[in-house]
Amino acid sequence: MKLNLTPPGTAQQLSPQPLHSVAISKRKLLIVDDETMLLMVLTDIFQAHYDLKTAESGEAAMDILAGEWQPEVIIADQRMGGMSGAQFLARSIPFAPEAVRVILTGYTDVQDIIDSINLGNVYRFMTKPWQRDELLEAVRLCFEHYDIMTRNIELAEALQKLKELDKEKDEFLGIVAHDLKNPLQVIREYAEMCNDEPNMPQEQRSMMLKSIVKTSNRMFAIIRNLLDINALERGAMNIQAVRFNIASATEYVLKDYAKPSAAKNINLHFQSDSENVVYADESLTIQVIENLVSNAVKYSPRDKNIFITISKSPSNLVQLAVKDEGPGISEEDRKKLFGKFSRLTARPTGGEDSTGLGLSIVKKIVEYMHGRVWCESTLGEGATFFIELPTAAL
């Protein structure tokens, strides 16, 4: 077999190895050639060694790729009626993106070969005529190249995962160093003052004790978020789904947020349809609603409104929407809205804290309960968060 090389760095010259030293497994090979006799010869060469499929045109080969069978190596003759080999290989990329592509050609037009490689993402080309053993060895090396590429992709994905974990570690340490350390400092100072000054006025002592309770609650919420996200990612969150009235659960949450919203003169408006029974974990659903209402209060300016509605969605799920009149969410922020440790451009309007974990937890909990969550917003015009939950077991 004569091997022609493309420009440096584009194609790879292969050194044949003795066939008897190569252990060939049943790998997936697709050959496309419009010459029936040649296709029969190629079938005779390869069918004993590979899971082989053949096609006499690019169109017929596309039908094969549209199914579940995915080749690891594709060999296509360049000169075929209808689609050329390079045109077929280019069209095959979305269907078998990781396959190694080979052009089979019987002529030596260098420019046409270069164009073929550029168009069809071709790894190499082979010229006719060939010797049987050399052809088998060349194809074996194509499969070897496929394995190397696959391992490289897996390594790249593993490296990216490690980078993400390293970033999460830094974010976690940032929370410990700032969001937990600072409140602990406040608690310690207030506690020392209360202990060291027995004659402190009762009003001042009461104020400090209230601050200690408030700060402790904030720290507890941060720790709960960290534990929740860890449990969700390990699949250790215990989901106990039952049928319950989500309107009652929402009213329970709104009572707790009456005081924080009143402090900013924010009006809470609640409306519910009669069809409001969902099949979900009641405690976790309350946690989700708390998070959405808390965010709405947190990011709303003073003297605004928050609208909470429950209705039946077109897909026959129960939908809860929380709409605020805050600053809205930019397109860039929406891309990272439900990501872990995501800090958005908008800041709380009353000095409230945010770990960037709340919406990530909301998304994971809702999806665990076979629901979905999303946000609709126009910058400067507020935001609406939606959750949909099933009404029966799925």
Secondary structure, DSSP 8 states (H G I E B T S, - for coil): ------STTTS-------GGG-----EEEEEE-S-HHHHHHHHHHHTTTEEEEEESSHHHHHHHHTSS---SEEEEESS-SSS-HHHHHHHHTTTSTT-EEEEEESS--HHHHHHHHHHHT-SEEEESS--HHHHHHHHHHHHHHHHHHHHHHHHHHHHHHHHHHHHHHHHHHHIIIIIIHHHHHHHHHHHHHHHH-TT--HHHHHHHHHHHHHHHHHHHHHHHHHHHHHHHHHT-----EEEEEHHHHHHHHHHHTHHHHHHTT-EEEEEE-S--EEEEEHHHHHHHHHHHHHHHHHHS-TT-EEEEEEEE-TTS-EEEEEE--S----HHHHHTTTSTT---SS--TTS----S-HHHHHHHHHHHTT-EEEEEE-TTS-EEEEEEE-SS--
